[in-house]
Each structure stands twice: as structure tokens, then as C-alpha cells.
């Protein structure tokens, strides 16, 4: 097996490119809508790569408007600030973790799953009177640790994928067996390195075991949103084993079967608008 220690991970995440300053500003001020949109557009436009990717997403089928979006300012005018902030964050993350040659890992499927969890988390948050923007962002970021493992340890992760397929276990269990570490712990290490807020860091690190003391309510929301996304089978990756949702999580969210069914249908409807080639 190919054990990776948390100390190795901590060293490796120091070498990763950091998120652009403007993205860190957005992350630390997720629920602030009193933002100067002209200043935001100007700051994003100073980063050519971020601008290009943001505009590519903005013109994808999911966000498509009748008009082709050619500037960040125009995107904000047409789509609204909340949507553009989400697109900027996704664009920045895809820039930090370029697609590489880890055999068996599908980046498009990864982002599709992340979007499904983000959508489900936002819908859950709306039902629970929790901040929907914070929940959406945590859903988008919840599996960042997977990207660290894939880009920093591609050969070991190939072995993990092969083990998961051969033994029909979950990704989380395969990582622990093969690597001796899991993507949630690695995501927590990256969130610390990137100075994410404690609530975001706890949601990323604890989304598989949300009942651990002190993690907060957001970790539970992401845990359940993750299960909804897996149940919908939104990617072509075989889900060998459905995520087991802790009974405590269901109880703390006070969701009945009808609510869960409605959430799954709403998530599926929103996700269906995202073309498979758009992410």
C-alpha cells in the first residue's frame, strides 16, 4: 500500500498555487451583497486566465443568456452578482488544479458531482433557514482534498481508483485502505493552508463524519447533500457503494421522506440544465 501521512500532505499543499486574492475576498465575504460590482469586475479582469475561464463558464448551456457574455461586468448585469461569484470561484479552483494524467480520474465528472452537492446544499439550506450562499460554496469545495490527492499523488490515486472498482467500496474507504488517509482530511489541510473560515474548513473536513463534536451544522448539510448527489448518480463514475447517511444527520435536519424526494427532484432538475460538456 502507499501510505501518505498528514505531514506529507501539509508540506505538499504549501506548494500549491494559492487562490487569487479576489477569490479569497469572495470566500471570506460570501454573504455580502453590498459589494462594489465595478471593483469586483475590475479585479477579476486583471487576472486573464481567471477571466477567460469565468467567461467560458458564463457562456455554457447552464448559465446561458440570450446574449454572449464578453466581460465580467456584463456577466454580473445579466446573471446577477450571486451567480457570477459562484462561477468565479469554480473558475479559480479549476485553475489551481489543472487536469493531469491520473488514469481513471474524470475531472468533468468530479465538477459535475461538486455542482450537484452545491445545488443540493443550497436547496437544503433554504429549507432550514441556513445561509444558502455559504452552503452552496461549501458544496462546491467539499471534495477539494480529492483534487489535491489526484494532482499531487497521481500514481497512488490510480491504485486507489483500481482498488475501489475491484473491491466495490466507496472512494472514502478505498483511500483509507490504500493511502492511509482520506480526501476529507486532506481537504481540511488545504482549507487551513488557504485560510478558509472555520465553518468552511469544518464542513470540508467533516462531511463524511458530521457527528464528530464541534463540526457545526454546515458539515451535516454537506453530508446529506453529498448523499443526495450520489443517490442521483449524476456522473458516469460507478457508485459502488452509496454514501451511508448517519441517522443523526437525518434527525437533526428533520427531513421526512417526502422532503427528501422533493429535494432530489429539485436537484436533478437544476443539474439537468448543466450540459455534460459544460463543466
C-alpha positions as CSV (number, residue, x, y, z in Angstrom):
1,X,0.0,0.0,0.0
2,X,1.1,3.6,-0.4
3,X,0.5,5.3,2.9
4,X,0.6,9.1,2.9
5,X,0.9,11.0,6.1
6,X,-0.9,14.2,7.0
7,X,2.6,15.8,7.5
8,X,3.4,15.0,3.8
9,X,0.1,16.5,2.7
10,X,0.7,19.6,4.8
11,X,4.1,20.1,3.1
12,X,2.6,19.4,-0.4
13,X,-0.3,21.9,0.0
14,X,2.2,24.6,0.7
15,X,3.5,24.2,-2.9
16,X,0.1,24.5,-4.5
17,X,-0.8,27.8,-6.1
18,X,-2.9,29.9,-3.8
19,X,-6.3,31.2,-4.9
20,X,-6.3,34.6,-6.5
21,X,-6.8,37.4,-3.9
22,X,-10.1,38.4,-5.3
23,X,-11.4,34.8,-4.8
24,X,-10.2,34.8,-1.2
25,X,-12.1,38.1,-0.7
26,X,-15.3,36.5,-2.1
27,X,-14.9,33.4,0.1
28,X,-14.4,35.4,3.2
29,X,-17.3,37.6,2.4
30,X,-19.7,35.1,0.9
31,X,-22.9,36.6,2.1
32,X,-22.0,40.2,1.5
33,X,-24.1,41.6,-1.4
34,X,-23.0,45.2,-0.7
35,X,-20.0,44.6,-2.9
36,X,-18.9,47.2,-5.5
37,X,-19.6,45.2,-8.7
38,X,-17.4,47.5,-10.8
39,X,-14.5,47.0,-8.5
40,X,-15.1,43.2,-8.5
41,X,-15.2,43.1,-12.3
42,X,-12.0,45.2,-12.5
43,X,-10.1,42.9,-10.0
44,X,-11.2,39.7,-11.8
45,X,-10.3,41.2,-15.2
46,X,-6.8,41.8,-14.0
47,X,-6.3,38.0,-14.0
48,X,-6.5,37.0,-17.6
49,X,-6.7,33.3,-17.0
50,X,-9.4,33.7,-14.4
51,X,-11.4,36.0,-16.7
52,X,-11.2,33.6,-19.6
53,X,-12.4,30.6,-17.6
54,X,-15.1,32.6,-15.9
55,X,-16.5,33.8,-19.3
56,X,-16.3,30.2,-20.7
57,X,-18.5,29.0,-17.8
58,X,-20.8,32.0,-18.1
59,X,-21.4,31.1,-21.7
60,X,-22.1,27.5,-21.0
61,X,-25.5,26.0,-21.5
62,X,-26.3,26.1,-17.8
63,X,-25.8,29.8,-17.4
64,X,-26.6,30.8,-21.0
65,X,-28.3,34.0,-21.6
66,X,-29.7,35.2,-25.0
67,X,-26.6,37.4,-25.3
68,X,-23.0,36.1,-25.4
69,X,-21.2,37.4,-22.4
70,X,-17.9,39.1,-23.2
71,X,-17.0,40.9,-20.0
72,X,-17.2,40.2,-16.2
73,X,-19.3,43.4,-15.8
74,X,-21.8,42.2,-18.4
75,X,-22.0,38.8,-16.7
76,X,-22.9,40.5,-13.4
77,X,-25.5,42.6,-15.2
78,X,-27.1,39.7,-17.0
79,X,-26.8,36.9,-14.3
80,X,-26.7,38.7,-11.0
81,X,-23.9,39.0,-8.6
82,X,-24.5,35.8,-6.6
83,X,-24.3,33.6,-9.8
84,X,-21.2,35.3,-11.1
85,X,-19.4,34.9,-7.7
86,X,-20.1,31.2,-7.9
87,X,-18.7,31.0,-11.4
88,X,-15.6,33.0,-10.5
89,X,-14.9,30.6,-7.6
90,X,-15.3,27.5,-9.8
91,X,-13.1,29.0,-12.5
92,X,-10.4,29.8,-9.9
93,X,-10.4,26.3,-8.5
94,X,-10.1,24.6,-11.9
95,X,-7.1,26.8,-12.5
96,X,-5.3,25.7,-9.3
97,X,-5.8,22.0,-10.2
98,X,-5.1,21.5,-13.9
99,X,-6.2,18.3,-15.4
100,X,-3.5,15.7,-15.4
101,X,-2.8,12.1,-16.2
102,X,-4.2,10.3,-13.3
103,X,-5.6,7.3,-15.1
104,X,-9.2,6.6,-14.3
105,X,-9.9,10.1,-12.8
106,X,-12.5,12.1,-14.7
107,X,-12.3,15.9,-13.9
108,X,-15.6,16.7,-15.7
109,X,-17.4,14.1,-13.5
110,X,-15.7,15.5,-10.5
111,X,-17.0,19.0,-11.1
112,X,-20.4,17.7,-12.0
113,X,-20.7,15.9,-8.7
114,X,-19.4,19.0,-6.9
115,X,-22.1,21.1,-8.6
116,X,-24.7,18.6,-7.6
117,X,-23.7,18.7,-4.0
118,X,-23.6,22.5,-4.1
119,X,-27.1,22.7,-5.6
120,X,-28.5,20.2,-3.1
121,X,-26.8,22.0,-0.2
122,X,-28.3,25.3,-1.3
123,X,-31.8,23.8,-1.5
124,X,-31.3,22.2,1.9
125,X,-30.1,25.4,3.4
126,X,-33.2,27.3,2.1
127,X,-35.4,24.8,3.8
128,X,-33.5,25.1,7.0
129,X,-33.1,28.9,7.1
130,X,-29.4,28.5,6.8
131,X,-27.3,30.8,4.6
132,X,-27.8,29.4,1.1
133,X,-24.7,31.0,-0.5
134,X,-22.4,29.6,2.3
135,X,-24.0,26.2,1.8
136,X,-23.6,26.3,-2.0
137,X,-19.9,27.3,-1.7
138,X,-19.2,24.6,0.8
139,X,-20.8,22.1,-1.5
140,X,-18.6,23.3,-4.4
141,X,-15.5,23.0,-2.2
142,X,-16.3,19.8,-0.2
143,X,-14.1,17.4,-2.2
144,X,-11.1,19.7,-2.7
145,X,-9.0,17.1,-1.0
146,X,-9.6,14.7,-3.8
147,X,-8.1,17.2,-6.3
148,X,-5.0,17.5,-4.0
149,X,-4.5,13.7,-4.0
150,X,-5.1,13.4,-7.7
151,X,-2.7,16.2,-8.7
152,X,0.0,15.6,-6.0
153,X,-0.1,11.8,-5.9
154,X,-1.4,10.6,-9.3
155,X,0.1,7.2,-9.3
156,X,-1.0,6.3,-5.8
157,X,-4.5,7.6,-6.7
158,X,-4.7,5.4,-9.8
159,X,-4.2,2.5,-7.4
160,X,-6.9,3.8,-5.2
161,X,-9.4,4.0,-8.1
162,X,-8.4,0.5,-9.2
163,X,-9.0,-0.8,-5.6
164,X,-12.4,0.9,-5.4
165,X,-13.5,-0.7,-8.6
166,X,-12.2,-4.1,-7.8
167,X,-13.5,-4.3,-4.2
168,X,-16.7,-2.3,-4.8
169,X,-16.2,0.1,-1.9
170,X,-16.7,3.8,-1.6
171,X,-14.0,6.3,-2.6
172,X,-13.5,7.3,1.1
173,X,-12.9,3.7,2.2
174,X,-10.6,2.9,-0.8
175,X,-8.5,6.0,0.1
176,X,-8.1,4.9,3.7
177,X,-7.2,1.4,2.7
178,X,-4.7,2.3,0.0
179,X,-3.4,5.7,1.1
180,X,-3.9,5.6,4.8
181,X,-5.6,9.0,4.5
182,X,-8.8,10.3,3.0
183,X,-9.9,13.3,0.9
184,X,-11.8,14.9,3.7
185,X,-8.7,15.1,6.0
186,X,-6.6,16.4,3.0
187,X,-9.3,18.9,2.2
188,X,-9.2,20.1,5.8
189,X,-5.4,20.6,5.5
190,X,-5.8,22.6,2.3
191,X,-8.5,24.7,3.8
192,X,-6.2,25.5,6.7
193,X,-3.4,26.4,4.3
194,X,-5.7,28.7,2.3
195,X,-7.1,30.3,5.5
196,X,-10.7,29.4,4.9
197,X,-13.1,30.2,7.7
198,X,-13.6,27.7,10.4
199,X,-17.1,26.9,9.4
200,X,-16.0,26.1,5.8
201,X,-12.9,24.2,7.0
202,X,-15.1,22.0,9.3
203,X,-17.6,21.3,6.5
204,X,-14.9,20.2,4.2
205,X,-13.0,18.1,6.8
206,X,-16.1,16.6,8.4
207,X,-18.6,16.0,5.5
208,X,-18.2,12.2,5.9
209,X,-18.4,12.1,9.7
210,X,-20.5,15.1,10.6
211,X,-21.5,13.8,14.0
212,X,-17.9,14.4,15.4
213,X,-18.1,17.1,18.1
214,X,-17.7,20.7,17.2
215,X,-18.0,20.5,13.4
216,X,-21.1,22.6,13.2
217,X,-24.4,22.4,11.2
218,X,-22.9,23.0,7.8
219,X,-20.9,19.7,7.9
220,X,-24.3,17.9,8.3
221,X,-25.9,19.8,5.4
222,X,-23.0,18.9,3.1
223,X,-23.0,15.3,4.3
224,X,-26.7,14.9,3.4
225,X,-26.3,16.9,0.1
226,X,-23.4,14.5,-0.8
227,X,-25.7,11.6,-0.2
228,X,-28.4,13.1,-2.4
229,X,-25.9,13.7,-5.2
230,X,-24.7,10.1,-5.0
231,X,-28.2,8.8,-5.0
232,X,-29.0,10.7,-8.2
233,X,-26.0,9.0,-9.9
234,X,-25.1,12.3,-11.7
235,X,-21.9,11.1,-13.2
236,X,-20.7,8.1,-15.1
237,X,-18.4,7.1,-12.3
238,X,-19.8,3.8,-10.9
239,X,-21.1,4.4,-7.4
240,X,-20.1,1.1,-6.0
241,X,-21.5,1.9,-2.6
242,X,-23.9,4.6,-1.7
243,X,-22.8,7.0,0.9
244,X,-24.3,6.0,4.2
245,X,-26.0,8.9,5.9
246,X,-25.8,8.9,9.6
247,X,-29.1,8.7,11.4
248,X,-28.2,11.7,13.5
249,X,-27.9,13.8,10.3
250,X,-31.4,12.9,9.1
251,X,-32.8,13.6,12.5
252,X,-31.0,16.9,13.0
253,X,-32.3,18.2,9.6
254,X,-35.8,17.0,10.5
255,X,-36.4,15.8,6.9
256,X,-39.2,13.3,6.1
257,X,-39.3,11.0,3.1
258,X,-41.4,13.5,1.1
259,X,-39.0,16.3,1.7
260,X,-36.0,14.1,0.7
261,X,-37.8,13.1,-2.5
262,X,-38.6,16.7,-3.3
263,X,-35.0,17.7,-2.7
264,X,-33.8,15.0,-5.0
265,X,-36.2,16.0,-7.8
266,X,-35.3,19.7,-7.5
267,X,-31.6,19.0,-7.5
268,X,-32.0,16.7,-10.6
269,X,-34.0,19.4,-12.4
270,X,-31.3,22.1,-11.8
271,X,-28.5,19.7,-12.7
272,X,-30.2,18.6,-15.9
273,X,-29.7,22.1,-17.2
274,X,-25.9,21.7,-17.0
275,X,-24.7,20.1,-20.2
276,X,-22.3,17.3,-19.7
277,X,-19.7,19.2,-21.7
278,X,-20.1,22.5,-19.9
279,X,-18.0,21.9,-16.8
